[in-house]
Amino acid sequence: MSHQSGDKPQSAIARFIDALEENIIAGILGAMTLITFFNVVLRYVFNQSFIWGLEVVLILFAWLVLLGISYGFKKNTHLGVDAVTNMLPERGKRIMAILAALACVIYAALLMKGAWDYWAPFAALQPTEGRWFPTGFTENTRDRAFYMTDQVPMLEMFRWLEDAINYGDTYDKLPRVVPYFILPFGCGLILLRVVQATIRIIKGEQLSLIVSHEAEDDVERVAAELNTAGLNKE
């Protein structure tokens, strides 16, 4: 079994960040469930509905996916296929793990560039130049700060965006810059966690970017402990 970052004693800050991420992910999943449940009840019992319900659930799902991907890299819980690499000697496994991790770093960097370039105009910012990797920022790109969501009501806490990016014009609905913020933020977290995991692999603290058979090993270990505890009671 590879040594995970979670096996080491964590600082108070690290534990706080872990708890914060877990609670945010759980909160998003809970909010999606509640909104969907209440919408179903309203529709079939009262012939009413939250008109913004579906759009909010779709937005929350995007946040859930991107935050979950980054957290999975952080905790090394992503699944993968290792049937071929398991046939290699230990040195070969390590080389393949490093190459795979470096490929993921490149992919995550490309993903981050694409995420920024898509989100930036909605924030009245400039996307980057360069087809693959950023070589600077473009000029005179038409901003999309005035774009709004279809049905999500405007929240008062975001009124400051009207003066900051929309030239003082009011928003009738929530501007897209808010829900789309998960693109650069989530992809930035993914890039950070993949780089951190790659460093752990190079240092020998982690075997690969996938959980492999470690989950099975943990299940077998817990089952053995339970069986032992049962025998001791008898």
Buried (B, 14 or more C-beta within 10 A) or exposed (E): EBBBBEEEEEEEEEEEEBEEBEEBBEEBBEBBEEBBEEBEEBEEEEEEBBEBBBBBBEBBEBBBEBBBBBBBBBBBBBEEEBEEBEEBEEEEBBEBBBEBBBEBBEEBBBBBBBBBBBBBBBBBBBBBEEEEEBEEBEEEBEBBBBBBBEBBEBEEEBEEBBEBBBEEEEBEBBBBBBBBBBBBBBBBBBBBBBBBBBEBBBEEBBBBBBBBEBEEEEEEEEEEEEEEEEEEEE
